[in-house]
Amino acid sequence: MIDHPRPDGIGPAPIPQLLSIVHHNCLGSWDVFLSFFESFREETTYPSLVLLQDPPVNKAHLPSFNGFKSFFPPVRKPRVAAYVHVSFLASFSLLPRFKGVDDILALDVSSQEPLFWTNFHSSG
């Protein structure tokens, strides 16, 4: 939780961080990727983490999408990727870990504040 001043001025009021995680299989298609990410524009908030299977790849590059930073294994054609919203990265430290293969990706999340309504400061 992050402390913010209360409107009545009587000290901090905890405001919980909303964590939303979306998983999707893009089938290696740029059209599927773009359609999927464009569907977020209709929502009032974006997901914190978007986890993809079979992301589209062109010349060892994955597509980008405004407001997200991508993480993927350092191989020519990764089979997994994580797109993390920049507002999540502004509040939390994130370290991607690759398990030596192109289809496993782990994200270690840490913060100075307790994570996700617990006493823990790290997900690792």
Residue, then its C-alpha position, 0 to 999 in steps of 0.5 A: m500500500i502507498d500512503h497518500p494524504r487524506p482529503d480531511g488532512i488527518g494523516p495518510a490514508p492507505i490506497p491499495q495498488l490494483l494488480s491485474i494480470v492478463h495472459h494471452n496466446c498471440l499465436g505468433s500473429w501481429d494482428v492478434f497482438l495488435s487487436f488484443f492490446e487495442s482492446f485495452r483502450e476500451e477499458t478505464t484502466y490497463p492491466s499491470l502485467v500482460l503475459l504472452q505466449d507465442p508473441p509475434v517476432n520480426k527480425a528478432h524484434l517484438p512489437s511495442f505498445n505505448g505505455f508498456k515495457s516488454f521483457f522477453p528471453p534473449v533469443r532470436k524467437p522468444r516463445v514468451a514475453a511480459y509487457v509491464h505497464v509503466s505505472f507498475l514500473a514506477s511503483f515497483s522494481l522488476l527483474p526479469r529472469f530467464k530460465g535458460v530456455d526460450d519458453i520460461l520467464a520469471l518476474d521478481v517484483s520488489s518494493q520499499e513498501p509491502l507488496f500487494w497487501t502483505n508484509f512482504h517486500s519481494s516476490g522472489 
